[in-house]
Amino acid sequence: MTSIRHHIICVCWGIFLTGQAFAYQQPDLIQFVQVLSQPGTKLNPVLQIEQDNQGLMWLGTQYRGLQTFDGYQSQHYRWDPQRSNGLRGEEIKSLFKDKEGTIWVSTHKRGIYRYDPTQDFFQELEIVGSDERVNSVSDISQTNDGTLWAAVHGLGLYKISQEDGKLTAFDTSFPTISKLHPLSNGHVVGGYKNGLFLIESAKSLATVQIELQGIAPSALHSDAEGDIWIGTKLGLLIEYDLEARRIKQKIESPDLKNARINQIHLDQFGNLWVLTTQGIILIKANGEFQKLESDPQTPGTLNSSICRSIFEDKNGLIWIGTDTGLNVYDPFRNKFKLERLGWTEESPASKYISTTYTDVDGSLWVGTQDGFIHKKPSGQKEYQHIEILPDAPTGYTTPFMAIAFSRESANTLLVGTTHGLFRYYESSGTFERIVILSDNRDQKVRAILPINDELILYATSWGLVVHQRIDDTFEVFLPQPEQPGLSNSVTRLLLDVGGNLWVGTYGGLAVFDIAERKFLSPFSTSDNFPELFESHGILGITEYRNHLWVGTLNHGFFQIKLKDFFEDGRLDHSIRRWLFQDGLPDDVVYNITPDGFNNLWLTTNNGISKFQLADSSFENYNMRDGLVNDEFNMYAHTKGIDGKIYLGGVSGLNAFMPNEMGTPNPFPPSVFFGELTILNNTRDQSIGHELESFALHQHNGLELHYDQNFLRFTFYSDHYSSPGETSYEYKLSKVDEGWVQATNGPIATYTNLDPGNYELQVRAANYDGIWGTPSSFTFTLSAPFWRDTWFYVFAFAFISLLVVLLIYIRTKNNRRKQRELQAIILERTRDIHLQKDLIDAQNEELKVSQENLTRLNNSKDFIFSILSHDLRSPLTTLKGFLGLLVESVDIFSKEEIVRLSNKIRQSVSTSLDMIDNILYWSQSQNGNINHKPQKLNLGQLVNQTVEIYHLSAEKKGILLSAQVEESLFLMADDNMVSFILRNLISNALKFTPREGEIRVIARSLNESQITLRVEDTGVGIKQEHLKKVFNPTQTYTTRGTANEKGTGLGLKLVQQFVKIHQGTFKVESVLGEGSQFIICLPSHASAIATADQPE
């Protein structure tokens, strides 16, 4: 800010301190619009406001979480355990949009969050450290290097890591930190208890000491010059020169002595907004001051004087968050100035403008409901205030409210009131009552029309009064006897250029013949709007360019061509009407004021309208444009001699120059796409009528099925001044030749779209008709299969086939015999082929039977070979030992008998093993093995089997041991597992020399598997022999270390039984060192648990 600006501010603050600033200034009317996110729902209090890159407004409240607002509808984010969006806090302490457009949210004692728009979810940052106070982040900002900073109340400055989502302490020397504010040079300034500190980057932290006598900054802002504006909790405003490190000025006000300054903002026009708990101090760029407060009696004021937050969006709108909601101010809509009457204390009655009048010398007269008239002499700015009959006679309970004025002489003014007619003498300042009727009926004088020096007409509540000034007589004329549809309560009088007197009543329009002193009654013969002359309440009449313009009560706005009417006496083709649906803001039209620029200004119950005669169009204005109220009064309109128009309503008086309506809003709206809804549900009947909705900004280039061609698009703009006044046009490629106006709001609907690639373009215009750049959305409707090339080829081939078939049918009679002969030949050939196929099948069956017979013979020969050779030897040995025992029992000692018995036992055991192997092998060959799993104690089975072979091991001098876990259970076939153990231990004993060692190990590998391992220190097996051992097509056997024999079937059966149990079998062998037989079986714990349950 320049030094001149500083001087202006200091001077104005000095005036403000005297308490006289508001009494003498005529500031522009600042009109706020109170915004509610949902009808009947307030946002209170609004602590933070932000706008994202999609144009959505973000509102952070104290008790109700977050809301986004697009001008039409809102979305609410708050803690909901049933449907969590990630946000846990209800009180929003800070909203910040970083350089990438990411929204950051901090809450009171509930952490800090980053919003993910793709998931519509708030990701909570991880806090490094365990101090719960870190959850209370009071402010967020960002330096030019991209580093994000968080002010943690009570702890100091923290750094936000965007990569890993962590919040880490950076500097704790400022535990009382409260505010952070970004500077134009990319640095960040922070406020703490004793002053300011400066953050240049993540590697540099410099402090600036400003002693504020223990008062911590409650608000910070920087201007274009780089100065820092500091607000405090006790209403102290400080301007600090950051470059010179000095305080430029301290500003204090008695009115703000105990008012906390919550926010400071410098808008694009150079106005400084100071938000406090007692309203807003607006320091304008020209140095003027204006205080903005809440006034429930005055529309357009703040909804609360406790102001919490401020935000200027990219279109220049000022958003104010208060304790009771949200307010929006549009500086470009301030087209109408407030004409202040200069009251020190205004009341609702003093703001109610009942009438206005421009005197012959240019003076402005204003009547108000409180019984005062106010005169602003020509060329002056101040008003004189005059009360009508301050000492009113008894019997009057309401003030003498002025309704009409008319200049009578240089010193006298005629004043029509709610209680009769008065003459005001300006020189003495006194009022004289003019008695029209002798009785005490209600004598409202609504209009005064001087005809000439001898004749004055009055519109009264009891009829038309003609005043002959020569003899000072009054004559009353009633319209009703002449026209039964009219009313005797006269509202308006107008003498047109043809000398015709038009009389408006509460029951229609009439014409009065002044010379004949009677009402004319030809109007009921009109076929075009006859009710205009029989029943409509007439509120305003104006003549302009040979046309009569009439405003009515609830029946719109009329135009009457005077020339056509008076030439033929009929109105069939000379009347035109406009209603609300034609563009009027309301069907109640009070008065019509020409501006001299081919426009008529209409006042209504819903703002004012400029009717442009060039194209018969309406341009409507309301409180958003600076009107003091949208409801105006019937007689409060006049045009000054300088062309300025004055329009009065129920809350004050507006003034404007028609050709100086302010600068149009230069910001064209940007359009953003909302949702695409597929309305024809042909893809999923379970969803209902509406198939699915897509957030369009996340699905550009969307591909849809060809039958999803009933589409509804929604869109919105970032122009929030008056969303209802934003105009939209859209255009879909291949469908619309030109722009289509969106007449039903920001919605575009298309039906029965053909397959193909489409681009939807949408553009918007603000209330001043400034169009923005179109936004586009592309999508594709896939073609059905019958529109693909392959289908055309197929269709062509099919049609060609039909043609060939027709030709074939036409020639079938000529070829019938040939076909019959060919059929007989084919029949015979088919029989031959069938016989051949039967013979081939029989041969195949014979071949299979022969192969099976050969395999069975081989098996038989193999079994007989084993029985005749391998099994014969142990049985012969058994027979010999038994013969010795029987024949020489007396010869042998007890020890020898035991020794022979052991040999017999070994021989029997060997024979049994052979027989078992042969039986199991035979069953396996025939597929007759029965697998009956049951709960099996593997440890117990291992110990029992090892015990069986202990004697054989001791005899051979081999150490046989078992290592088994306790309570080792599995679901398995008892016989098969026992067979596996016997074969593996028997093989180990067979091929382990004396003094060798055999270990049987059983343990749990994990929760679902058990391993069984048999390890020996025997002779080992060559790798080429291992292949033979497990080859199902051949049998391989060799003798053991004590010349033991086997069948060669044991390991094959072990492998097969393991496979039946869904296990694995592996052999690891080193020649000369020994072998390991490793089996892994599933434990089937769930099956065991089921088996344990009692039946």
VOSE-203275 format. One line per 4 residues: number of its first residue (from 1); their letters; for each residue x, y, z of C-alpha. Coordinates in steps of 0.5 Angstrom, whole numbers. Each point is the difference from the previous one (the first is absolute). Layout:
// residues N
NUM = A = X,Y,Z  ...;
***
This chain:
// residues 1095
1 = MTSI = 0,0,0  3,7,-2  1,5,5  -6,4,-2;
5 = RHHI = -4,-6,1  3,0,7  -2,7,1  -7,-1,-2;
9 = ICVC = -1,-6,5  3,4,6  -5,6,-2  -6,-4,0;
13 = WGIF = 2,-4,6  0,7,4  -6,1,-3  -3,-6,2;
17 = LTGQ = 3,0,7  -4,7,1  -7,-4,-1  -2,4,-6;
21 = AFAY = 2,-3,-6  -6,-4,-1  -4,6,1  2,4,-6;
25 = QQPD = 2,-5,-5  -4,-3,-5  3,-7,-2  -3,-4,-5;
29 = LIQF = -5,-6,2  4,-6,1  -5,-6,-1  1,-7,3;
33 = VQVL = -4,-6,-2  0,-5,5  1,-7,-3  -2,-6,3;
37 = SQPG = 2,-7,-2  -6,-3,1  -7,3,0  -1,1,8;
41 = TKLN = 6,-2,2  6,5,2  7,-1,0  2,3,7;
45 = PVLQ = 5,2,1  4,0,-6  8,0,2  3,-1,-7;
49 = IEQD = -1,1,-7  3,-2,-6  -1,-2,-8  3,-6,-3;
53 = NQGL = 3,0,-7  -7,-3,-2  -4,6,2  -3,-3,6;
57 = MWLG = 0,4,6  2,-3,6  -3,2,7  3,-2,7;
61 = TQYR = -5,1,6  1,-1,7  -5,-5,2  -2,-3,-7;
65 = GLQT = 6,-2,-3  2,2,-8  -5,1,-5  1,1,-8;
69 = FDGY = -4,5,-4  -1,1,-7  -6,5,0  -5,-5,-1;
73 = QSQH = 1,-6,5  5,-2,6  4,-6,2  1,-1,8;
77 = YRWD = 6,-3,3  0,-1,7  1,-6,5  -5,-6,-2;
81 = PQRS = 2,-7,3  -5,-3,-5  3,3,-6  7,3,1;
85 = NGLR = 3,5,-5  7,0,4  -2,6,4  0,0,7;
89 = GEEI = -1,7,3  -6,4,0  4,7,1  4,2,-6;
93 = KSLF = 6,5,3  3,1,-7  -1,-1,-8  5,0,-5;
97 = KDKE = 1,-1,-7  8,-1,-2  3,2,-6  -2,-7,-3;
101 = GTIW = -7,1,1  -1,-5,6  -4,2,6  2,-1,7;
105 = VSTH = -4,0,6  2,1,7  -5,-1,6  0,1,7;
109 = KRGI = 3,-6,4  -2,-5,-6  7,1,-4  1,3,-7;
113 = YRYD = -2,-3,-7  1,0,-7  -6,-1,-5  0,-5,-5;
117 = PTQD = -5,2,-6  1,-7,-4  -3,-3,7  -4,5,3;
121 = FFQE = 4,-1,6  4,3,5  7,-3,2  2,2,7;
125 = LEIV = 8,2,1  4,-5,4  3,4,6  7,-1,2;
129 = GSDE = 0,0,7  -5,-2,6  -2,7,2  -8,1,-1;
133 = RVNS = 0,7,0  3,-1,-7  -7,-1,-3  -2,7,1;
137 = VSDI = 3,4,-6  -2,7,0  2,2,-7  4,-3,-6;
141 = SQTN = 4,4,-5  5,-2,-6  7,4,-2  2,1,-7;
145 = DGTL = 4,-7,0  -6,-4,1  1,-1,8  -7,-1,3;
149 = WAAV = 0,3,8  -4,-1,5  -1,4,6  -1,-4,6;
153 = HGLG = -3,4,6  4,-1,6  6,-4,-3  2,4,-6;
157 = LYKI = 2,0,-7  -1,-7,-4  2,-2,-7  -5,-4,-4;
161 = SQED = 3,-6,-4  -4,-1,-6  4,-6,-2  -1,-4,6;
165 = GKLT = -6,3,3  3,2,6  0,6,5  7,1,3;
169 = AFDT = 2,6,5  5,5,-3  0,6,5  -3,0,7;
173 = SFPT = 3,6,2  -7,3,-2  -4,-4,4  -6,6,0;
177 = ISKL = 0,0,-7  -7,2,-3  0,2,-7  4,-1,-6;
181 = HPLS = -1,4,-7  3,-1,-6  4,7,-3  1,2,-8;
185 = NGHV = 7,-2,0  -1,-7,2  1,0,7  -4,-1,6;
189 = VGGY = -1,5,6  -3,-3,7  -2,3,6  1,-2,7;
193 = KNGL = -1,3,7  6,5,0  0,2,-8  1,-3,-7;
197 = FLIE = 5,-5,-3  2,-1,-7  0,-7,-4  4,1,-6;
201 = SAKS = 1,-8,-2  1,-6,3  7,1,2  -1,7,2;
205 = LATV = -3,3,6  0,7,2  -3,4,6  -3,7,0;
209 = QIEL = -1,3,7  -6,4,1  -2,2,7  -8,0,1;
213 = QGIA = 0,1,7  -1,-8,1  -6,1,-5  0,-6,-5;
217 = PSAL = -2,1,-8  -6,-2,-1  0,2,-8  5,1,-5;
221 = HSDA = 0,2,-7  5,3,-5  -1,6,-5  3,1,-7;
225 = EGDI = 5,4,3  2,-6,5  -2,3,6  -3,-4,5;
229 = WIGT = -7,2,3  -1,-3,7  -6,-1,4  0,-1,8;
233 = KLGL = -5,-3,4  -2,7,3  -2,3,-6  7,3,-1;
237 = LIEY = 2,1,-8  8,0,-1  3,2,-7  7,-3,0;
241 = DLEA = 6,2,-5  3,-7,-1  6,2,-4  2,6,4;
245 = RRIK = -2,-4,7  -4,5,3  -8,2,2  -3,5,-5;
249 = QKIE = -6,1,4  -4,-2,6  -8,1,-1  -5,-1,6;
253 = SPDL = -7,2,0  -4,1,6  -6,-4,-4  5,-6,0;
257 = KNAR = 3,0,6  -2,-7,2  -1,-3,-7  4,-5,-2;
261 = INQI = 3,1,-7  -1,-7,-3  2,1,-7  3,5,-5;
265 = HLDQ = -1,0,-7  3,5,-6  -5,-1,-6  2,1,-7;
269 = FGNL = -3,8,0  5,1,6  -6,0,5  3,-2,7;
273 = WVLT = -5,-5,3  1,0,8  -5,-6,3  -1,1,7;
277 = TQGI = -5,-3,5  -4,6,0  -1,1,-8  5,2,-6;
281 = ILIK = 4,6,0  1,1,-8  5,5,-2  -1,2,-7;
285 = ANGE = 6,2,-5  -2,7,0  1,0,8  -8,0,2;
289 = FQKL = -2,-4,6  -6,-4,0  -3,-5,6  -4,-6,-2;
293 = ESDP = -4,-3,5  -6,-4,1  -7,3,0  -6,-5,0;
297 = QTPG = -4,6,-2  4,1,-6  0,-5,-6  7,-1,-3;
301 = TLNS = 4,1,6  4,-5,3  -3,-6,4  4,1,6;
305 = SICR = 5,5,2  5,-5,3  4,-1,-7  5,-6,0;
309 = SIFE = 2,-1,-7  1,4,-7  2,-3,-7  0,4,-6;
313 = DKNG = -1,-5,-6  3,0,-7  -6,4,-2  1,5,5;
317 = LIWI = -6,-2,4  1,1,8  -2,-5,4  -1,1,8;
321 = GTDT = -1,-5,5  -3,2,6  -3,-4,7  -7,-1,-4;
325 = GLNV = 2,-2,-7  3,3,-6  -1,7,-4  2,1,-7;
329 = YDPF = 2,7,-3  1,2,-7  3,6,-2  -2,0,-7;
333 = RNKF = -7,0,2  0,7,4  -4,3,-6  -4,4,4;
337 = KLER = 2,5,6  -4,1,6  -3,7,1  1,1,8;
341 = LGWT = -5,5,3  5,2,5  -3,-3,6  4,-1,6;
345 = EESP = -4,-5,3  -4,-4,-6  -7,-4,2  -3,-4,-5;
349 = ASKY = -6,5,-1  5,5,-2  3,-4,-5  -7,-2,-3;
353 = ISTT = 0,5,-6  -7,1,-1  1,6,-6  5,4,-4;
357 = YTDV = -1,6,-4  5,4,-4  -2,8,1  0,5,-6;
361 = DGSL = 7,2,3  3,-7,0  -1,-1,7  -1,-7,3;
365 = WVGT = -6,-1,4  -1,-7,4  -5,-2,5  1,-5,5;
369 = QDGF = -5,-5,4  2,4,6  -4,6,-2  6,4,-2;
373 = IHKK = 2,3,-7  7,1,-2  2,6,-4  7,0,-4;
377 = PSGQ = 1,7,-3  2,0,-7  8,-1,0  1,-2,7;
381 = KEYQ = 1,-6,3  -3,0,7  -8,-1,1  -4,5,4;
385 = HIEI = -5,-4,5  -7,2,1  -6,-3,4  -7,0,-3;
389 = LPDA = -4,3,6  4,-2,6  -5,2,5  -6,-4,-4;
393 = PTGY = -7,1,2  -2,-6,5  -4,-6,-3  6,-2,-5;
397 = TTPF = 4,-6,2  5,0,-6  4,5,-3  -2,5,-6;
401 = MAIA = 4,-4,-5  1,4,-7  -2,-3,-6  0,5,-5;
405 = FSRE = 4,7,-1  -2,6,-5  3,7,-1  -6,5,1;
409 = SANT = 4,6,1  7,3,1  -1,-1,7  -5,-5,1;
413 = LLVG = 0,-8,-1  -6,-4,-1  1,-7,4  -5,-5,0;
417 = TTHG = 0,-5,6  -3,-6,3  -5,5,4  -2,5,-5;
421 = LFRY = 3,6,-4  5,5,3  3,7,-3  7,0,3;
425 = YESS = 3,8,0  8,-1,0  1,7,2  -3,-1,7;
429 = GTFE = 1,-8,0  -8,-1,2  -5,-4,-3  -7,2,-2;
433 = RIVI = -6,-6,0  -4,1,-7  -7,-3,2  -3,-3,-7;
437 = LSDN = -6,-4,4  -3,2,6  -1,-7,3  6,-4,3;
441 = RDQK = 0,-5,-5  7,-3,-2  3,5,-4  6,-3,-3;
445 = VRAI = 3,5,-6  4,-4,-4  1,4,-6  0,8,-2;
449 = LPIN = 0,2,-7  -1,7,-2  -3,1,-6  1,8,-1;
453 = DELI = -1,6,5  -7,-1,1  -1,-8,1  4,-5,4;
457 = LYAT = -2,-7,0  1,-5,6  0,-8,0  -3,-2,7;
461 = SWGL = -3,-6,3  -7,2,-1  0,3,-7  3,5,-5;
465 = VVHQ = 0,7,3  0,6,-4  2,6,3  -2,7,-3;
469 = RIDD = 5,5,3  -4,6,-2  -6,-1,5  4,-5,4;
473 = TFEV = -5,-6,-1  1,-7,0  -4,-5,-4  0,-8,0;
477 = FLPQ = -1,-5,-6  -1,-7,1  2,-5,-5  -4,-5,2;
481 = PEQP = -7,2,-3  3,1,-7  4,-7,0  -3,-5,5;
485 = GLSN = 7,-4,0  4,6,2  1,2,8  -1,7,3;
489 = SVTR = 7,0,3  4,4,-5  8,-2,0  3,4,-6;
493 = LLLD = -1,6,-5  3,1,-6  -2,6,-6  3,-3,-6;
497 = VGGN = 3,5,-6  -7,-1,-3  -3,3,6  -4,-6,2;
501 = LWVG = 0,-1,8  2,-8,2  -3,-2,6  3,-6,4;
505 = TYGG = -4,-3,5  0,-7,4  -5,-2,-5  2,1,-6;
509 = LAVF = 2,6,-5  -4,6,-2  0,6,-4  -3,7,2;
513 = DIAE = -3,5,-4  2,6,4  -4,5,-5  -6,-4,1;
517 = RKFL = 1,-2,7  -1,-8,-1  3,-6,-1  0,-4,-6;
521 = SPFS = -2,-7,-1  2,-3,-7  5,-5,3  -4,-6,2;
525 = TSDN = -1,-1,-8  7,-2,-1  1,-7,-1  7,1,2;
529 = FPEL = 2,0,7  -7,3,2  2,-2,8  5,6,-1;
533 = FESH = -6,5,0  -5,-4,5  4,-4,6  8,1,0;
537 = GILG = 3,5,5  3,5,-3  7,2,3  4,4,-5;
541 = ITEY = -2,4,-6  6,3,-5  -1,3,-7  7,-1,-4;
545 = RNHL = 0,1,-8  -7,0,-1  -1,-6,4  -4,-1,7;
549 = WVGT = 4,-5,5  -4,-3,5  2,-3,7  -5,-5,3;
553 = LNHG = -1,-4,6  2,-7,-1  -2,1,-7  7,2,-3;
557 = FFQI = 2,6,-5  -4,3,-6  1,4,-6  -6,4,-3;
561 = KLKD = 1,3,-7  -3,7,1  -1,1,-7  -3,-6,-2;
565 = FFED = -5,0,6  -3,7,-1  0,0,-8  -5,-6,0;
569 = GRLD = -2,-1,8  2,-7,0  6,-3,3  -1,-7,-3;
573 = HSIR = 7,1,-3  3,5,4  2,-3,6  6,-5,2;
577 = RWLF = 1,-3,7  7,-3,3  -1,-4,6  5,-4,5;
581 = QDGL = 1,-5,-5  2,5,-5  6,3,4  -3,4,5;
585 = PDDV = 3,-1,7  -7,0,3  -8,1,-3  0,6,5;
589 = VYNI = 2,6,-4  0,7,5  2,5,-5  4,2,-7;
593 = TPDG = 5,5,0  3,1,-7  7,2,0  1,4,-7;
597 = FNNL = 4,-6,-3  -5,-4,-3  -1,-4,7  -6,0,5;
601 = WLTT = 2,-2,7  -5,-4,4  -1,-1,7  -3,-6,3;
605 = NNGI = 0,-5,6  6,-3,-2  5,5,-2  0,4,-6;
609 = SKFQ = 0,-1,-7  3,4,-6  -5,-1,-6  4,1,-7;
613 = LADS = -5,3,-5  5,-2,-6  -1,-8,1  -5,0,6;
617 = SFEN = 4,-3,4  1,0,8  6,1,4  -1,-1,7;
621 = YNMR = 3,2,7  0,-2,7  3,1,7  6,-3,-3;
625 = DGLV = 1,6,-5  0,5,6  -8,1,1  -1,1,7;
629 = NDEF = -6,-4,0  -4,-4,-6  -6,2,2  -2,7,-2;
633 = NMYA = -6,5,1  -5,3,-5  1,7,0  8,0,2;
637 = HTKG = 3,2,-7  2,6,-3  5,2,-5  5,6,2;
641 = IDGK = 1,6,-5  7,-3,-1  -3,-6,-2  1,-4,6;
645 = IYLG = -5,-5,2  -2,-1,7  -4,-6,2  -3,-1,7;
649 = GVSG = -2,-7,4  -1,-2,7  7,0,2  3,6,-3;
653 = LNAF = 1,5,-6  4,-2,-6  3,5,-5  4,-2,-7;
657 = MPNE = 2,3,-7  -3,-4,-5  6,1,-5  5,-1,6;
661 = MGTP = -2,-7,3  7,-2,2  5,-4,-3  -2,-7,-3;
665 = NPFP = 2,-6,4  7,-2,-5  0,-7,3  -3,-5,-5;
669 = PSVF = -2,-6,4  4,-7,-1  -4,-6,-1  1,-6,4;
673 = FGEL = -3,-7,-1  -4,-3,5  -3,-7,-1  -2,-4,-6;
677 = TILN = -7,-4,2  -1,-6,-5  -8,0,0  -2,-6,-4;
681 = NTRD = 2,-7,4  1,-5,-5  7,-3,2  -2,-1,8;
685 = QSIG = -8,-1,1  2,-1,8  2,7,1  -7,4,-2;
689 = HELE = -1,5,-5  6,4,1  6,-4,-2  6,3,3;
693 = SFAL = 3,7,1  7,2,-2  4,6,3  2,3,-7;
697 = HQHN = 6,4,2  3,-7,1  -3,-4,-6  2,4,-6;
701 = GLEL = 0,-4,-6  -5,-5,3  -2,-6,-4  -7,-2,0;
705 = HYDQ = -4,-6,-3  -5,2,-6  -6,-1,4  2,5,6;
709 = NFLR = -2,5,-5  -5,4,5  5,5,3  -1,6,5;
713 = FTFY = 6,4,1  0,5,6  5,6,0  1,6,4;
717 = SDHY = 5,6,0  4,4,5  -4,6,0  -4,0,7;
721 = SSPG = -2,7,0  -7,-2,-3  0,-7,-2  -7,1,-3;
725 = ETSY = 2,5,-4  5,-3,-3  -1,-2,-8  2,-7,-3;
729 = EYKL = 0,-2,-7  3,-7,-2  1,-4,-7  1,-7,-1;
733 = SKVD = 4,-2,-6  -4,-4,-6  -6,2,4  -1,8,1;
737 = EGWV = 2,5,-6  0,6,5  0,2,7  -6,-3,4;
741 = QATN = -2,4,6  -1,-3,6  -7,2,2  -1,-5,6;
745 = GPIA = 6,1,4  7,-2,-1  -2,-7,-3  1,-3,-7;
749 = TYTN = -4,-6,-2  0,-4,-6  -3,-6,-3  1,-6,-5;
753 = LDPG = 7,2,-2  3,-4,-5  6,-3,1  7,4,-1;
757 = NYEL = 4,5,3  -3,6,3  3,7,3  -5,4,5;
761 = QVRA = 2,7,0  -3,5,5  1,7,1  -3,5,6;
765 = ANYD = -1,7,0  -1,4,6  -6,5,2  4,6,-5;
769 = GIWG = 0,-5,-6  7,-1,0  1,-7,-3  6,-5,2;
773 = TPSS = 4,-5,-3  -4,-6,-2  2,-6,4  0,-7,-3;
777 = FTFT = -1,-7,2  1,-6,-5  -3,-7,0  -1,-6,-5;
781 = LSAP = -6,-4,-1  2,-7,-2  -3,-3,-7  -5,-6,1;
785 = FWRD = 3,-6,-4  -5,1,-6  4,6,-1  7,-3,-1;
789 = TWFY = 3,-2,-6  0,-7,1  -7,0,1  -1,3,-7;
793 = VFAF = 4,-5,-3  -4,-5,4  -6,3,-3  2,0,-7;
797 = AFIS = 2,-7,0  -6,-2,3  -4,3,-5  4,-2,-5;
801 = LLVV = -1,-7,3  -8,1,-1  1,2,-7  4,-6,-2;
805 = LLIY = -6,-4,4  -5,3,-4  3,-2,-6  2,-7,3;
809 = IRTK = -8,-1,1  -2,2,-7  4,-5,-3  -1,-6,5;
813 = NNRR = -6,-3,-4  5,-1,-6  5,-3,5  -4,-4,4;
817 = KQRE = 1,-7,-3  8,1,1  -1,2,7  -4,-6,1;
821 = LQAI = 5,-5,-3  6,4,4  -4,-1,6  -1,-8,-1;
825 = ILER = 8,0,-1  1,4,6  -4,-4,4  4,-6,-2;
829 = TRDI = 6,3,1  -2,2,7  -2,-7,1  7,-3,-2;
833 = HLQK = 3,6,5  -4,-2,5  2,-7,0  7,1,-1;
837 = DLID = 0,5,6  -3,-6,4  5,-5,-2  5,5,2;
841 = AQNE = -3,1,7  0,-7,1  7,-1,-2  2,6,4;
845 = ELKV = -4,-4,6  4,-6,-2  7,3,1  -2,3,6;
849 = SQEN = -2,-6,3  6,-4,-3  5,6,4  -4,-1,6;
853 = LTRL = 1,-8,0  7,1,-2  1,5,6  -4,-5,5;
857 = NNSK = 4,-6,-3  7,4,2  -3,2,6  -2,-8,2;
861 = DFIF = 7,-2,-3  3,5,5  -3,-2,6  1,-7,-2;
865 = SILS = 7,1,-1  1,4,7  -4,-6,3  4,-5,-3;
869 = HDLR = 7,3,1  0,6,5  -6,-3,5  3,-7,-1;
873 = SPLT = 6,1,3  -2,3,7  -5,-5,1  5,-6,-2;
877 = TLKG = 4,4,6  -6,0,4  -1,-8,-1  7,-1,1;
881 = FLGL = 0,3,7  -6,-3,2  2,-7,-2  7,1,5;
885 = LVES = -5,3,5  -5,-6,0  6,-6,-1  5,3,4;
889 = VDIF = -3,4,6  3,-4,5  7,2,-3  0,7,0;
893 = SKEE = 0,5,6  -5,5,2  5,5,-4  0,-4,-6;
897 = IVRL = -7,-1,0  -1,8,1  5,1,-6  -4,-5,-5;
901 = SNKI = -6,4,2  2,6,-2  3,-2,-6  -7,-3,-1;
905 = RQSV = -4,6,2  5,4,-5  -2,-5,-6  -7,1,2;
909 = STSL = 0,7,0  4,1,-7  -5,-5,-3  -6,4,3;
913 = DMID = 3,7,-3  1,-4,-6  -8,-2,0  -2,7,2;
917 = NILY = 4,3,-6  -3,-5,-5  -7,1,3  0,8,0;
921 = WSQS = 4,0,-7  -6,-4,-3  -5,4,3  3,6,-3;
925 = QNGN = 1,-3,-7  -8,-1,0  -2,6,3  -3,-3,7;
929 = INHK = 4,4,5  -5,2,6  2,7,3  -3,1,7;
933 = PQKL = 3,6,3  -1,1,8  3,3,5  7,-3,1;
937 = NLGQ = 5,1,6  6,0,-5  5,0,6  -3,-6,3;
941 = LVNQ = 0,-4,-6  7,2,-2  2,-3,7  -4,-6,-1;
945 = TVEI = 3,-1,-6  7,1,2  -1,-5,6  -2,-5,-5;
949 = YHLS = 7,0,-4  4,1,7  2,-7,0  2,0,-7;
953 = AEKK = 4,6,1  4,-3,6  1,-6,-4  4,3,-5;
957 = GILL = 3,5,4  -4,6,-2  -2,6,4  -7,1,-1;
961 = SAQV = -3,7,3  -7,4,0  0,7,1  -8,2,0;
965 = EESL = -3,7,2  -6,-1,6  -7,0,-2  2,-1,-8;
969 = FLMA = -7,-1,-3  -2,0,-8  -6,-3,-4  3,-6,-3;
973 = DDNM = -2,-7,-2  3,-4,6  2,-7,-5  3,5,-5;
977 = VSFI = 5,4,5  2,-7,4  2,-3,-7  4,6,-2;
981 = LRNL = 3,0,7  2,-7,-1  2,0,-7  5,6,2;
985 = ISNA = 3,-3,6  0,-7,-3  4,3,-6  5,4,5;
989 = LKFT = 1,-6,4  2,-4,-7  5,4,-2  3,3,6;
993 = PREG = 6,-4,2  2,-2,7  1,6,5  -4,4,-4;
997 = EIRV = -5,5,2  -8,1,-2  -4,6,2  -7,1,-1;
1001 = IARS = -2,7,1  -7,3,1  -2,7,1  -5,6,-2;
1005 = LNES = 3,4,-6  -5,5,1  -8,1,2  -2,-4,-6;
1009 = QITL = 6,-5,-1  4,-6,3  6,-3,-2  2,-7,1;
1013 = RVED = 8,-1,-2  3,-7,0  8,1,0  5,-6,0;
1017 = TGVG = 8,0,-1  -1,-6,-5  3,-1,-6  -4,5,-4;
1021 = IKQE = -3,-1,-7  3,2,-7  -4,6,-3  -1,-5,-6;
1025 = HLKK = -3,-5,4  -5,5,4  -3,1,-7  -1,-7,-1;
1029 = VFNP = -3,-1,7  -5,5,-1  -2,-2,-8  -7,-3,0;
1033 = TQTY = 2,-4,-6  6,-4,3  2,-4,6  6,1,3;
1037 = TTRG = 3,-3,7  7,-2,3  2,-4,6  2,4,6;
1041 = TANE = 6,0,5  -2,-7,3  -2,-3,-7  -7,2,1;
1045 = KGTG = -5,0,-6  -6,4,-1  -5,0,-6  1,7,-2;
1049 = LGLK = -7,3,1  1,3,7  2,7,-2  -5,0,-6;
1053 = LVQQ = -5,-1,5  2,5,5  0,5,-6  -7,-1,-2;
1057 = FVKI = -2,0,7  3,6,2  -3,3,-7  -7,-3,2;
1061 = HQGT = 1,5,7  1,6,-4  7,0,2  7,0,-3;
1065 = FKVE = 6,-5,0  7,1,-1  6,-4,1  7,3,1;
1069 = SVLG = 6,-5,-1  8,0,0  3,-6,-2  4,-3,6;
1073 = EGSQ = -3,5,5  -7,-2,1  -7,2,-2  -6,5,2;
1077 = FIIC = -7,-2,-2  -4,7,2  -8,0,0  -4,6,1;
1081 = LPSH = -7,-1,1  -6,5,1  -2,0,8  -8,2,-2;
1085 = ASAI = -1,4,6  -7,2,-1  -2,-8,-2  4,-2,7;
1089 = ATAD = -5,5,4  -6,-2,-4  2,-7,2  1,2,7;
1093 = QPE = -7,2,1  -5,-5,3  -5,-3,-4;
***
